[in-house]
Amino acid sequence: MLKWALIFLVISLISGFLGFSGVSAATASIAKILFFIALVIFLIFLVLAFTAGSLVL
C-alpha cells in the first residue's frame, strides 16, 4: 500500500509540474489517504507483534 502511495505521489508531482492542477490535487489526496491507511496498519501490526512477543516469554 505504501508503494501505491508513492506512485500516486510521483504522479501528483509530475502532473503538478505540467500544469494539470485538478489531476495533481486528486492524486495527492489519494496518496495522502493511502499513506495514512498504511501507517495505521503498520501501527496495528506493531502492537500485535509486541503483545505476541510478550505472550511467548
N, C-alpha and C positions, 0 to 999 in steps of 0.2 A: 504494500500500500504506500509505503514511503517512496518507492520507485515511481509510482504513478504521480505522487505529489510533486516530485522533482521534474517529471516530464511536463506536467501542466505548468509548473513554474517557468521552465525554459520556453514553452510555447507562449506564455504570457509576456515574457521579456522580449522575445523576438517580435511578436505582433505589436507590442507597445512601441518598439523601436521603429517598426514600419508604418505606424500611424493608425493601426486598427484598434482604437481605444475600446470599443464595445467587446471585441473578442478578448482583448487583454484583460479587461475587468472581469469578464466571466471566467476565464481560465485561472485568474488569480484567486478568485473566490473559491473555485473548485479545489485548487491546490491548498488553500488555507484549511478548508474543511477536511480534506484527506489527511493533511498533516496532523490536525488535532485528533482525528479518529485514530491514527497510527500511534500518537502519543498516549492516548487513553488505553489502547490495547497493550502497549508496552508496560504501562504502569500496572495494569491488571495482572499481566504475566509476572512482573517483578514481585508483586505482593504474593502471588501464588507460589512462586519459587521460594520465597523466604519462609512461608508457612509450611511448605512441604519439606524444606530442609530442616526446620525445627522439629517436625514430626519424626524424621528419620533418626535424629540424635536422641 
